[in-house]
């Protein structure tokens, strides 16, 4: 499926959510705008609405993807049951619409790019490069708006520093993947510049976890390809080796701090102190909530109230999902993740570029959720990518496995 058969506007829908969702703040003149802002609501409704119209217009191409969704749809059921059992439905409709809307947008992107993954990477790298350079320009010319002077962190055109860090990390992934498939020198140089600019943004945003992951992507993706293609190492063994490749990026941060303790080395490597910048106390609160609501959780609300205190973020995607969806939510995530990983490894044997892209995205998502929470949150970029990867893997596997190379 490519060229003239590609769904109209599929790329802008999906990429706009990734690169513009965190940047609507620039339309308001009010730093720190949340998803409740009117401009943001108009933007989100417009994206969801046009994506839905696209799905209807090209239903014959979207239907096979919908059918292959399988266990993913249990997330929708869990969202409704968990929130209903929590005793309050405040914000439930809006949250559910965000969840479903992200799914609809992903359907259009999967239908458009499942069979043309290089074009997806190309589009993502272009959007990423533009995003990076616009933010660098914004920081330079509008420092009062683009820098959080209280925390001394760049926010650029985004809502907060973490938003800038996550999006720069995605731009790094896209540019690295583009370098693997691109033969034109000028395009290679542009992607190298985009990667360099992304790391400048990561440094300015003081987003060390995203920076560590980005550094790992730069080293691990080419290493994985070399091991599996040139050295014929199995994808599973290559994954384990690439995990070892990431260690230098943690150690490098401490070359000039030889007297630092091992515990400080670990926590500082991901941009935290020994309490993970206060996260351990938040995690303790999260565990208390899970203990009180172990099965279905406390509901998928914007904020979970515990002892009179509303907590919006638990800074760990796995704990966050356990708080909101209980043990069932964690188990569902495990099953969905194992399904996606298994399908991706099978895809790699037939399409190494697609398999490598999906696998590296999954690893990025899983690692990032160690200190940030995005599982089950429809408006987060990471969840959007997770949904995209799942449906590409689910809908591509039957086609690839049933038509191996050389088959007629």
BELKAVEN-V44408 format. One record per residue. N is the residue number from 1. RES is the residue in one small letter. SS is DSSP state (a for helix, b for strand, c for the rest). PSI is psi in whole degrees, 0 to 359 (* if undefined). OMEGA is omega in whole degrees, -180 to 180 (none if undefined). Layout:
{{N | RES | SS | PSI | OMEGA} {N | RES | SS | PSI | OMEGA}}
This chain:
{{1 | x | c | 112 | -179} {2 | x | c | 182 | 176} {3 | x | a | 241 | -174} {4 | x | a | 341 | -179} {5 | x | a | 355 | -177} {6 | x | c | 141 | -180} {7 | x | c | 134 | -179} {8 | x | c | 130 | 177} {9 | x | c | 7 | -178} {10 | x | a | 316 | -180} {11 | x | a | 310 | 179} {12 | x | a | 321 | 179} {13 | x | a | 304 | -174} {14 | x | a | 313 | -177} {15 | x | a | 329 | 178} {16 | x | a | 321 | 178} {17 | x | a | 323 | -179} {18 | x | a | 312 | -170} {19 | x | a | 341 | -178} {20 | x | c | 337 | -178} {21 | x | c | 325 | -179} {22 | x | c | 2 | -173} {23 | x | c | 6 | -178} {24 | x | a | 342 | 178} {25 | x | a | 327 | -176} {26 | x | a | 343 | -180} {27 | x | a | 345 | -170} {28 | x | c | 335 | -174} {29 | x | c | 10 | -180} {30 | x | c | 98 | -180} {31 | x | c | 143 | 177} {32 | x | c | 15 | 179} {33 | x | c | 135 | 178} {34 | x | c | 185 | -178} {35 | x | c | 352 | -180} {36 | x | c | 353 | -179} {37 | x | c | 146 | -177} {38 | x | a | 320 | 179} {39 | x | a | 321 | -180} {40 | x | a | 319 | 179} {41 | x | a | 317 | 179} {42 | x | a | 317 | -180} {43 | x | a | 311 | -177} {44 | x | a | 315 | -180} {45 | x | a | 319 | 179} {46 | x | a | 315 | 179} {47 | x | a | 312 | -179} {48 | x | a | 318 | -177} {49 | x | a | 312 | 180} {50 | x | a | 325 | 177} {51 | x | a | 320 | 179} {52 | x | a | 319 | 177} {53 | x | a | 322 | 177} {54 | x | a | 318 | 179} {55 | x | a | 321 | 179} {56 | x | a | 316 | -178} {57 | x | a | 327 | -178} {58 | x | c | 41 | -174} {59 | x | a | 326 | -178} {60 | x | a | 332 | 179} {61 | x | a | 335 | -178} {62 | x | a | 329 | -175} {63 | x | a | 314 | 180} {64 | x | a | 329 | 179} {65 | x | a | 318 | 179} {66 | x | a | 317 | -179} {67 | x | a | 326 | -177} {68 | x | c | 4 | -177} {69 | x | c | 325 | 175} {70 | x | a | 236 | -173} {71 | x | a | 343 | 179} {72 | x | a | 325 | -176} {73 | x | a | 345 | 176} {74 | x | a | 338 | 175} {75 | x | a | 322 | 178} {76 | x | a | 315 | 179} {77 | x | a | 317 | 179} {78 | x | a | 319 | 179} {79 | x | a | 312 | -177} {80 | x | a | 313 | -177} {81 | x | a | 313 | -178} {82 | x | a | 315 | -179} {83 | x | a | 321 | 179} {84 | x | a | 320 | -180} {85 | x | a | 344 | -178} {86 | x | c | 345 | 177} {87 | x | c | 351 | 177} {88 | x | c | 140 | -179} {89 | x | c | 20 | 179} {90 | x | c | 125 | 179} {91 | x | c | 4 | -176} {92 | x | a | 316 | -177} {93 | x | a | 313 | -179} {94 | x | a | 315 | 180} {95 | x | a | 320 | 180} {96 | x | a | 322 | 178} {97 | x | a | 321 | 175} {98 | x | a | 316 | -178} {99 | x | a | 311 | -180} {100 | x | a | 322 | -179} {101 | x | a | 317 | 178} {102 | x | a | 322 | 178} {103 | x | a | 316 | -179} {104 | x | a | 317 | 179} {105 | x | a | 320 | 179} {106 | x | a | 324 | 179} {107 | x | a | 316 | -179} {108 | x | a | 320 | -179} {109 | x | a | 320 | 179} {110 | x | a | 315 | 179} {111 | x | a | 325 | -177} {112 | x | a | 325 | -168} {113 | x | a | 0 | -180} {114 | x | c | 319 | -179} {115 | x | c | 5 | -178} {116 | x | c | 58 | -175} {117 | x | a | 323 | 177} {118 | x | a | 325 | 178} {119 | x | a | 324 | 176} {120 | x | a | 314 | 179} {121 | x | a | 318 | 179} {122 | x | a | 312 | 180} {123 | x | a | 318 | -179} {124 | x | a | 321 | -180} {125 | x | a | 324 | 178} {126 | x | a | 311 | 177} {127 | x | a | 318 | -179} {128 | x | a | 316 | 179} {129 | x | a | 316 | 178} {130 | x | a | 316 | 180} {131 | x | a | 314 | -178} {132 | x | a | 310 | -175} {133 | x | a | 326 | 176} {134 | x | a | 321 | 179} {135 | x | a | 324 | 176} {136 | x | a | 318 | 178} {137 | x | a | 317 | -178} {138 | x | a | 318 | 179} {139 | x | a | 321 | -177} {140 | x | a | 317 | -174} {141 | x | a | 340 | -179} {142 | x | c | 60 | -176} {143 | x | a | 330 | -180} {144 | x | a | 327 | 179} {145 | x | a | 328 | -169} {146 | x | a | 354 | -179} {147 | x | b | 130 | 173} {148 | x | b | 97 | -173} {149 | x | c | 337 | 177} {150 | x | c | 320 | -180} {151 | x | c | 352 | -177} {152 | x | c | 47 | 179} {153 | x | b | 141 | 175} {154 | x | b | 139 | 168} {155 | x | c | 346 | 179} {156 | x | c | 227 | 179} {157 | x | c | 8 | -175} {158 | x | c | 182 | -179} {159 | x | c | 323 | -179} {160 | x | c | 169 | -175} {161 | x | a | 321 | -180} {162 | x | a | 325 | 177} {163 | x | a | 319 | 177} {164 | x | a | 318 | -179} {165 | x | a | 314 | -179} {166 | x | a | 316 | -177} {167 | x | a | 324 | 175} {168 | x | a | 322 | 177} {169 | x | a | 317 | 178} {170 | x | a | 322 | 177} {171 | x | a | 323 | 177} {172 | x | a | 313 | 179} {173 | x | a | 312 | -177} {174 | x | a | 319 | -178} {175 | x | a | 322 | 178} {176 | x | a | 315 | 179} {177 | x | a | 323 | 179} {178 | x | a | 322 | 180} {179 | x | a | 329 | -179} {180 | x | a | 332 | -174} {181 | x | a | 353 | -173} {182 | x | c | 135 | 179} {183 | x | c | 342 | -178} {184 | x | c | 127 | -175} {185 | x | a | 318 | -178} {186 | x | a | 318 | 179} {187 | x | a | 321 | 176} {188 | x | a | 315 | -179} {189 | x | a | 320 | 178} {190 | x | a | 321 | 179} {191 | x | a | 325 | 174} {192 | x | a | 319 | 177} {193 | x | a | 320 | 179} {194 | x | a | 319 | 178} {195 | x | a | 316 | 179} {196 | x | a | 315 | 178} {197 | x | a | 324 | 179} {198 | x | a | 321 | 179} {199 | x | a | 328 | 174} {200 | x | a | 317 | 178} {201 | x | a | 319 | 179} {202 | x | a | 320 | 178} {203 | x | a | 315 | -180} {204 | x | a | 324 | 179} {205 | x | c | 352 | -177} {206 | x | c | 41 | -178} {207 | x | c | 79 | -170} {208 | x | a | 323 | 178} {209 | x | a | 313 | 178} {210 | x | a | 325 | 179} {211 | x | a | 318 | 178} {212 | x | a | 315 | 179} {213 | x | a | 319 | -180} {214 | x | a | 317 | 177} {215 | x | a | 320 | 178} {216 | x | a | 321 | 179} {217 | x | a | 318 | -179} {218 | x | a | 322 | -178} {219 | x | a | 318 | -170} {220 | x | a | 322 | -176} {221 | x | a | 309 | 177} {222 | x | a | 325 | 179} {223 | x | a | 316 | 179} {224 | x | a | 315 | -180} {225 | x | a | 316 | -179} {226 | x | a | 318 | -179} {227 | x | a | 316 | -174} {228 | x | a | 328 | -178} {229 | x | a | 309 | -176} {230 | x | a | 322 | -176} {231 | x | c | 353 | 178} {232 | x | c | 39 | 173} {233 | x | c | 144 | -180} {234 | x | c | 149 | -180} {235 | x | a | 323 | -180} {236 | x | a | 313 | 179} {237 | x | a | 323 | 178} {238 | x | a | 324 | 177} {239 | x | a | 317 | 179} {240 | x | a | 320 | 179} {241 | x | a | 318 | -179} {242 | x | a | 330 | 175} {243 | x | a | 325 | 176} {244 | x | a | 331 | 179} {245 | x | a | 333 | -178} {246 | x | c | 340 | -176} {247 | x | a | 319 | 180} {248 | x | a | 332 | -178} {249 | x | a | 337 | 173} {250 | x | a | 317 | -177} {251 | x | a | 323 | -176} {252 | x | a | 326 | -178} {253 | x | a | 343 | -173} {254 | x | a | 10 | -180} {255 | x | c | 323 | -179} {256 | x | c | 8 | 179} {257 | x | c | 63 | -173} {258 | x | c | 338 | -176} {259 | x | c | 4 | -177} {260 | x | c | 144 | -178} {261 | x | c | 161 | -179} {262 | x | a | 320 | 180} {263 | x | a | 318 | 177} {264 | x | a | 324 | -180} {265 | x | a | 315 | -178} {266 | x | a | 309 | -175} {267 | x | a | 321 | 180} {268 | x | a | 334 | -179} {269 | x | a | 333 | 178} {270 | x | c | 19 | 172} {271 | x | c | 28 | -177} {272 | x | c | 166 | 170} {273 | x | c | 189 | -175} {274 | x | c | 345 | 174} {275 | x | c | 11 | -177} {276 | x | c | 49 | 179} {277 | x | c | 47 | 178} {278 | x | c | 0 | -176} {279 | x | a | 329 | -177} {280 | x | a | 325 | 178} {281 | x | a | 323 | 177} {282 | x | a | 321 | 178} {283 | x | a | 322 | 178} {284 | x | a | 319 | 176} {285 | x | a | 317 | 179} {286 | x | a | 319 | 179} {287 | x | a | 325 | 177} {288 | x | a | 319 | 180} {289 | x | a | 320 | 178} {290 | x | a | 320 | 179} {291 | x | a | 327 | -180} {292 | x | a | 336 | -179} {293 | x | c | 68 | -169} {294 | x | c | 330 | -171} {295 | x | c | 297 | -176} {296 | x | c | 358 | 178} {297 | x | c | 188 | -176} {298 | x | c | 5 | 178} {299 | x | c | 152 | -177} {300 | x | c | 67 | 177} {301 | x | c | 162 | 177} {302 | x | c | 323 | 178} {303 | x | c | 141 | 178} {304 | x | b | 124 | -178} {305 | x | b | 127 | 179} {306 | x | b | 118 | -179} {307 | x | c | 41 | 177} {308 | x | c | 0 | -179} {309 | x | b | 128 | 179} {310 | x | b | 123 | 180} {311 | x | b | 120 | -178} {312 | x | c | 324 | -175} {313 | x | c | 136 | 178} {314 | x | c | 2 | 172} {315 | x | c | 35 | 170} {316 | x | c | 117 | -173} {317 | x | a | 326 | -178} {318 | x | a | 317 | 176} {319 | x | a | 319 | 179} {320 | x | a | 316 | 179} {321 | x | a | 324 | 177} {322 | x | a | 322 | 178} {323 | x | a | 315 | -173} {324 | x | a | 328 | -176} {325 | x | a | 3 | 177} {326 | x | a | 192 | 179} {327 | x | a | 327 | 179} {328 | x | a | 320 | 178} {329 | x | a | 317 | 178} {330 | x | a | 317 | 180} {331 | x | a | 320 | 179} {332 | x | a | 318 | 177} {333 | x | a | 320 | 179} {334 | x | a | 314 | -178} {335 | x | a | 314 | -180} {336 | x | a | 319 | -179} {337 | x | a | 316 | 179} {338 | x | a | 322 | 177} {339 | x | a | 312 | -178} {340 | x | a | 317 | -180} {341 | x | a | 314 | -180} {342 | x | a | 314 | 179} {343 | x | a | 321 | -179} {344 | x | a | 319 | 178} {345 | x | a | 324 | 177} {346 | x | a | 321 | 178} {347 | x | a | 322 | -176} {348 | x | a | 327 | -179} {349 | x | c | 340 | -177} {350 | x | c | 333 | 180} {351 | x | c | 91 | -172} {352 | x | a | 325 | -178} {353 | x | a | 313 | 178} {354 | x | a | 314 | -180} {355 | x | a | 317 | 179} {356 | x | a | 319 | 179} {357 | x | a | 314 | -180} {358 | x | a | 317 | -178} {359 | x | a | 318 | 180} {360 | x | a | 325 | 176} {361 | x | a | 317 | 179} {362 | x | a | 315 | 179} {363 | x | a | 320 | 177} {364 | x | a | 316 | -179} {365 | x | a | 313 | -177} {366 | x | a | 319 | -179} {367 | x | a | 318 | -178} {368 | x | a | 328 | -179} {369 | x | c | 0 | 175} {370 | x | c | 328 | -180} {371 | x | c | 357 | 176} {372 | x | c | 152 | -177} {373 | x | c | 123 | 178} {374 | x | c | 350 | -178} {375 | x | c | 129 | 177} {376 | x | c | 11 | 180} {377 | x | c | 108 | -171} {378 | x | c | 334 | -177} {379 | x | c | 353 | -177} {380 | x | c | 143 | -179} {381 | x | a | 320 | -177} {382 | x | a | 319 | 178} {383 | x | a | 324 | 177} {384 | x | a | 315 | 179} {385 | x | a | 321 | 179} {386 | x | a | 316 | 178} {387 | x | a | 317 | 179} {388 | x | a | 312 | -179} {389 | x | a | 316 | -178} {390 | x | a | 312 | -175} {391 | x | a | 330 | 173} {392 | x | a | 313 | -180} {393 | x | a | 317 | -177} {394 | x | a | 319 | -176} {395 | x | a | 340 | 180} {396 | x | a | 331 | -171} {397 | x | a | 314 | -178} {398 | x | a | 317 | -179} {399 | x | a | 316 | -175} {400 | x | a | 313 | -177} {401 | x | a | 326 | -178} {402 | x | a | 350 | 179} {403 | x | c | 69 | -179} {404 | x | c | 164 | -180} {405 | x | c | 133 | 178} {406 | x | c | 349 | 180} {407 | x | c | 155 | 179} {408 | x | c | * | none}}
